[in-house]
Amino acid sequence: MKAVQVTRFGEPGVLALTELPDPAPGPGQVAIDVTHAAVGLIDAYIRQGLYKGRDGLPQPPYVPGLEVAGTVRALGEGVTGFAPGEKVVALSSGDGRGGYASVFLADQAHVVSTEGHAIDPALAVAVIPNALMAHVALTSAIHISAGESVLVHGALGALAAAFPGIARQLGASRVVGTVRTERMGAAAATKLPYDTVVDSARLPEALDGEKFDVIVDPVGGLVRTQSLDLLAPSGRLLLVGNASGDWNHGGIDGNRVWYGNFTVTGFNAGGYLPAHPRTFAPAARAALQAATDGLADVEIETFPLADAATAHHRLEHHSANGRVVLTV
Ligand SMILES: NC(=O)c1ccc[n+]([C@@H]2O[C@H](COP(=O)([O-])OP(=O)(O)OC[C@H]3O[C@@H](n4cnc5c(N)ncnc54)[C@H](OP(=O)(O)O)[C@@H]3O)[C@@H](O)[C@H]2O)c1
């Protein structure tokens, strides 16, 4: 099979196109002929060596990529419910046998059938895994209730973009996004179901005193520190990433937390989903529904598999036009 490997930790140039033996599915696995592989900021962080040596994360040489779309190629022993040729989206367990490849092995528990749904595979891989994670985060970690208001930082980012549609499905009364000043033009054009998107450089004034029951923060840094000022009494702050790369700010004042009856919750799908497998199926249904209902229509920029290094460079330098997807 064709595959892109991280040959050593470093700059995007360490991504190399190569040929590897076709993998055969083991018990409980589904082999997928990959047509599209999503590229996430986490792929870049791991490639840079930011998590070097951390348990459960791959060491070079490895194939990156956590999300694929394609068709079922073969079923491993004991797998039921899927048929060869069926259109699917799958999530990787992050073991380094990733999605930047023409053949991908997924645990059957992490495969979502898109058969019968009129959804473009590039859009499917761009939004279904993230929408699934957003559903699990908002239900199991945040326990969102109908009628609550939600603020999403970095509103157009890959993970963030899945939250407004899922929050709507779950009955949120209002969903507001924040973006950097330079992204306000893109925010004005977005089809994502935000009530409004404001400039994060103008917080808190841009919100005109509005407070939120739930704040979703994949950005970190200063917007994280500011978030306690934007929470309604008993509000919940959901930490899901650090896209700003700002490790110096973003501290949370514990005294403010108890005084405001706030809850600060972390959610990491890579750890949560394997530990709570029952959350996957309802989240997958919700994610598929959000995608087919047009609740997660993001801009997508595609690159051929061989240009994975360019794709990483664009993502890391914030110059990609929307979600980055490799075509295989
Ligand atoms: N918890 C989980 O299970 C999980 C799952 C997936 C991803 N993540 C994490 O979530 C984060 C986002 O990942 P992603 O794949 O969604 O990345 P992404 O598509 O690059 O989105 C990142 C977003 O953050 C914005 N941003 C970056 N720096 C910023 C700053 N200094 N101030 C304000 N906004 C800033 C970006 O704005 P621009 O558009 O202007 O660049 C972009 O909208 C990463 O830390 C990733 O590791 C966590």
The ligand as an SDF file (V2000), in Angstrom:
LIG
                    3D

 48 52  0  0  0  0  0  0  0  0999 V2000
   -9.7490   16.8260   23.2860 N   0  0  0  0  0  0  0  0  0  0  0  0
   -9.7980   16.0900   22.2110 C   0  0  0  0  0  0  0  0  0  0  0  0
  -10.3030   14.9660   22.2000 O   0  0  0  0  0  0  0  0  0  0  0  0
   -9.2530   16.6840   20.9580 C   0  0  0  0  0  0  0  0  0  0  0  0
   -9.6220   16.1850   19.7000 C   0  0  0  0  0  0  0  0  0  0  0  0
   -9.1090   16.8370   18.5610 C   0  0  0  0  0  0  0  0  0  0  0  0
   -8.2710   17.9380   18.7100 C   0  0  0  0  0  0  0  0  0  0  0  0
   -7.9240   18.3550   19.9610 N   0  0  0  0  0  0  0  0  0  0  0  0
   -7.0790   19.5250   20.2070 C   0  0  0  0  0  0  0  0  0  0  0  0
   -7.8490   20.6630   19.8810 O   0  0  0  0  0  0  0  0  0  0  0  0
   -6.9790   21.6940   19.4390 C   0  0  0  0  0  0  0  0  0  0  0  0
   -7.4710   22.1700   18.0780 C   0  0  0  0  0  0  0  0  0  0  0  0
   -7.2330   21.1400   17.1390 O   0  0  0  0  0  0  0  0  0  0  0  0
   -7.8250   21.2830   15.6510 P   0  0  0  0  0  0  0  0  0  0  0  0
   -7.4180   20.0550   14.9270 O   0  0  0  0  0  0  0  0  0  0  0  0
   -9.2260   21.7050   15.7420 O   0  0  0  0  0  0  0  0  0  0  0  0
   -6.9180   22.5140   15.1260 O   0  0  0  0  0  0  0  0  0  0  0  0
   -7.2370   23.6500   14.0390 P   0  0  0  0  0  0  0  0  0  0  0  0
   -8.1890   23.1440   13.0300 O   0  0  0  0  0  0  0  0  0  0  0  0
   -5.9210   24.1870   13.6210 O   0  0  0  0  0  0  0  0  0  0  0  0
   -8.0300   24.7330   14.8940 O   0  0  0  0  0  0  0  0  0  0  0  0
   -7.3910   25.5120   15.8500 C   0  0  0  0  0  0  0  0  0  0  0  0
   -8.1960   26.7820   16.0320 C   0  0  0  0  0  0  0  0  0  0  0  0
   -7.6240   27.5560   17.0800 O   0  0  0  0  0  0  0  0  0  0  0  0
   -7.4180   28.8680   16.6060 C   0  0  0  0  0  0  0  0  0  0  0  0
   -6.2530   29.4800   17.2210 N   0  0  0  0  0  0  0  0  0  0  0  0
   -4.9730   29.1160   17.0940 C   0  0  0  0  0  0  0  0  0  0  0  0
   -4.1820   29.9140   17.8420 N   0  0  0  0  0  0  0  0  0  0  0  0
   -4.9910   30.8120   18.4280 C   0  0  0  0  0  0  0  0  0  0  0  0
   -4.7950   31.8910   19.3130 C   0  0  0  0  0  0  0  0  0  0  0  0
   -3.5730   32.2230   19.7360 N   0  0  0  0  0  0  0  0  0  0  0  0
   -5.8710   32.5850   19.7160 N   0  0  0  0  0  0  0  0  0  0  0  0
   -7.0970   32.2680   19.2830 C   0  0  0  0  0  0  0  0  0  0  0  0
   -7.3480   31.2460   18.4360 N   0  0  0  0  0  0  0  0  0  0  0  0
   -6.3200   30.5350   18.0240 C   0  0  0  0  0  0  0  0  0  0  0  0
   -7.2070   28.7290   15.1360 C   0  0  0  0  0  0  0  0  0  0  0  0
   -7.4890   29.9430   14.5240 O   0  0  0  0  0  0  0  0  0  0  0  0
   -7.0170   30.2680   13.0110 P   0  0  0  0  0  0  0  0  0  0  0  0
   -8.1040   29.6670   12.1830 O   0  0  0  0  0  0  0  0  0  0  0  0
   -6.9620   31.7480   12.9960 O   0  0  0  0  0  0  0  0  0  0  0  0
   -5.7040   29.6220   12.8110 O   0  0  0  0  0  0  0  0  0  0  0  0
   -8.1660   27.6230   14.7800 C   0  0  0  0  0  0  0  0  0  0  0  0
   -9.4590   28.1140   14.5490 O   0  0  0  0  0  0  0  0  0  0  0  0
   -5.5830   21.1060   19.4120 C   0  0  0  0  0  0  0  0  0  0  0  0
   -4.9180   21.4770   20.6050 O   0  0  0  0  0  0  0  0  0  0  0  0
   -5.8230   19.6080   19.3800 C   0  0  0  0  0  0  0  0  0  0  0  0
   -4.7750   18.8940   19.9650 O   0  0  0  0  0  0  0  0  0  0  0  0
   -8.4080   17.7590   21.0730 C   0  0  0  0  0  0  0  0  0  0  0  0
  1  2  1  0
  2  3  2  0
  2  4  1  0
  4  5  1  0
  4 48  2  0
  5  6  2  0
  6  7  1  0
  7  8  2  0
  8  9  1  0
  8 48  1  0
  9 10  1  0
  9 46  1  0
 10 11  1  0
 11 12  1  0
 11 44  1  0
 12 13  1  0
 13 14  1  0
 14 15  2  0
 14 16  1  0
 14 17  1  0
 17 18  1  0
 18 19  2  0
 18 20  1  0
 18 21  1  0
 21 22  1  0
 22 23  1  0
 23 24  1  0
 23 42  1  0
 24 25  1  0
 25 26  1  0
 25 36  1  0
 26 27  1  0
 26 35  1  0
 27 28  2  0
 28 29  1  0
 29 30  1  0
 29 35  2  0
 30 31  1  0
 30 32  2  0
 32 33  1  0
 33 34  2  0
 34 35  1  0
 36 37  1  0
 36 42  1  0
 37 38  1  0
 38 39  2  0
 38 40  1  0
 38 41  1  0
 42 43  1  0
 44 45  1  0
 44 46  1  0
 46 47  1  0
M  CHG  2   8   1  16  -1
M  END
$$$$
